[in-house]
Amino acid sequence: MDKFVVSMATLRFISGSLEIAAALLMLKLAQVDKALAVNSLLAFVGPTVLILTTSIGLIGVADKLSWGKMAWIFFGVSCLLIGILKK
């Protein structure tokens, strides 16, 4: 199995596990203000995992893509991050 695919899948599995753990923690805390704080921490996890998995994937296909295609991918990911993080 490709080490890049395994790395990407592992990061997504960890991210999903954190999401589930956070949901369970919110239920255990049973207070809106504390649940909101937990949810705010998750806002950092999503973009971080997106950047890491995309970086790993790009490293895995870097030898197969032209610089022009790499630039378009970088531009697309940048647009996603701006859309997610901009308030």
C-alpha positions in Angstrom: 0.0 0.0 0.0 1.2 3.5 -0.8 2.8 5.3 2.2 1.3 8.6 1.2 -2.3 7.2 1.1 -1.7 5.5 4.5 -0.5 8.8 6.0 -3.4 10.7 4.6 -6.0 8.2 5.8 -4.4 8.0 9.2 -4.6 11.8 9.6 -8.3 11.7 8.6 -8.9 8.8 11.0 -7.3 10.8 13.8 -9.3 13.9 12.8 -12.6 12.0 12.8 -11.8 10.4 16.2 -11.2 13.9 17.6 -14.5 15.0 16.3 -16.3 12.1 17.9 -14.4 12.6 21.2 -15.3 16.3 21.1 -19.0 15.4 20.6 -18.9 13.0 23.5 -17.2 15.6 25.7 -19.9 18.2 24.8 -22.6 15.8 25.9 -20.7 15.1 29.1 -20.2 18.8 29.9 -23.9 19.5 29.2 -23.4 23.3 29.2 -23.6 25.5 26.1 -20.7 27.7 27.0 -18.3 24.8 27.6 -19.6 23.0 24.5 -18.9 26.1 22.5 -15.4 26.2 23.8 -14.8 22.6 22.7 -16.3 23.4 19.3 -14.0 26.4 19.0 -11.0 24.1 19.5 -12.3 22.0 16.6 -12.2 25.0 14.3 -8.4 24.8 14.5 -8.3 21.0 13.8 -10.2 21.0 10.5 -8.0 23.4 8.5 -4.8 21.9 10.0 -5.8 18.4 8.8 -6.8 19.8 5.4 -3.4 21.5 5.0 -1.5 18.4 6.2 -3.4 15.8 4.1 -3.2 18.0 1.0 0.6 18.5 1.6 1.2 14.8 1.9 -0.9 14.1 -1.2 1.0 16.8 -3.2 4.3 15.4 -2.1 3.1 12.0 -3.3 2.2 13.2 -6.8 4.8 16.0 -7.1 6.9 14.0 -9.6 3.8 13.5 -11.8 2.5 17.1 -11.9 3.7 20.1 -13.8 4.5 23.3 -11.9 1.5 24.9 -13.5 -0.9 22.2 -12.1 0.8 22.5 -8.7 0.2 26.3 -8.7 -3.5 25.7 -9.5 -3.8 23.2 -6.7 -2.1 25.6 -4.3 -4.4 28.4 -5.4 -7.5 26.2 -4.9 -6.4 25.1 -1.4 -5.7 28.8 -0.6 -9.2 29.7 -1.7 -10.7 27.0 0.6 -8.7 28.2 3.6 -9.6 31.8 3.0 -13.3 30.8 2.8 -13.1 28.7 6.0 -11.0 31.1 8.1 -12.2 34.5 7.0 -14.7 36.0 9.4 
